Amino acid sequence: MQIDKLRGKQLDQLFDAILSLKDREECYRFFDDIATMSEIQSISQRLQVAKMLTEGQTYSAIEQETKASTATISRVRRCINYGSDGYQMVLDRILDDKETEK
């Protein structure tokens, strides 16, 4: 599993820092300091691509809406199909939260 290659003290510290954030405003502040705008946009774009792929959108529609390259879309597709189910876990939780708000 790919995730085992990631594990380590520094990454644990980063994830603990992210898990300590209390709300969206704290996330904005932390990520503004820790990452470049380009890095944040890339991560955000990948999540949007994953959402659209799981909704059954075509590569063409995803490329047009997100401006992601077909290589990025393919990489996200591979992660959805063969990865650690991280995208699906997060997307399910976001959907559950939105349904709870209604």
Secondary structure, 3 states (H helix, E strand, C coil): CCHHHHCCHHHHHHHHHHHHCCCHHHHHHHHHHHCCHHHHHHHHHHHHHHHHHHCCCCHHHHHHHHCCCHHHHHHHHHHHHHCCCHHHHHHHHHHHHHHHHC
